[in-house]
Amino acid sequence: MALRFGIEEEYFVVDPVSREVVPGAGAVVRRASAALGERTSTELVEFLAEAKTPPCDDLDKLGEQVHAMRAAMAAAAAAEGVRLAATGTPVLGEVVPAPIAAGARYAESRAVYRGLDDEQSICSCHVHVEMPDRERAVQVSNHLRPWLPTLLALTANSPYWAGRDTGHACWRVLAWSRWPVAGPPPFFESAAHYDDLVGTLLGCGALMDTGTIFWDVRPSARLPTVEIRLADVATTAADATVFAALVRALVQVSSDAVEAGVRAPDPSPETLRAAYWLAARDGLTGRGMDVRTGRPAGFGALAGDLLAHVLPALREAGDLDVVTRGVRRLLAGGTGAERQRRAYRRRGRLTDVVDAALLHDR
């Protein structure tokens, strides 16, 4: 039986005229909650609104939920006189210092992380995949590590930051990497090893609490899932669901390997960091690194390797055709970052980039 999975997405609140980011998430979320209930929420920064799907057991259901979720959020934003844009970083607007939401937790975050909070206007996509227990989630995390740079290259959707082209395909991951506990997770021998390290980080003050463990893969603190958190929010619902299906297949293959007693590869932190940077700079068009071998490899070729690696799980779940077409579409037509730049080149207007990323209430 296929593993249950779900998606969390963050969106920028933008002014419909200037297309600049504006602080209006609270009103949007309050209105959207009539349709989504607790599946919508605010974030640290008032530019951001979040929504999530319920757990789903097949890709068609997940796709329906993502479309419905985005439509509900778009309708709520329109009713409040704003719009929502699905980009990993803010394309236009004055974003530093960011407007921090009210509340005791966010005030504590400001006290601990200080200037980091002021610059964290970023939108990501998190995929949760159900796990039988935390031990399995931690061991699966080990098996996912070699594939994280390739997943990052596939989902790059943040080339612009506040009116400028950063030259990178995924600027969000570089901004995010400054946090003390972020990026690719370490290799863990067990859940106890994970808990020991988290305890050390809590004890020294590098973590405010377990909710601020921002590794790109982690066992969820609230749900019986492994959470994959490295992707930019996708421009389209179709891209989001393809990514979720690919992640679920990778988790399934990894879980099967854990059950069979296969030890995960353990690429060094240095090679993972370098591969991340290369993926963030150039996306799928770049020549990156295969961290399993330490040798140069194009991320397009590595995407093909990933598809081959997860093919049995995709076939078993009935997702093979959808995911194969989706990955081929990205390889042929470009990632979100490439599409953003094409939107800009048509008339040289960043407002066109925002317009191409707007959610619609349909």
Disulfide bonds with the S-S distance in Angstrom:
none
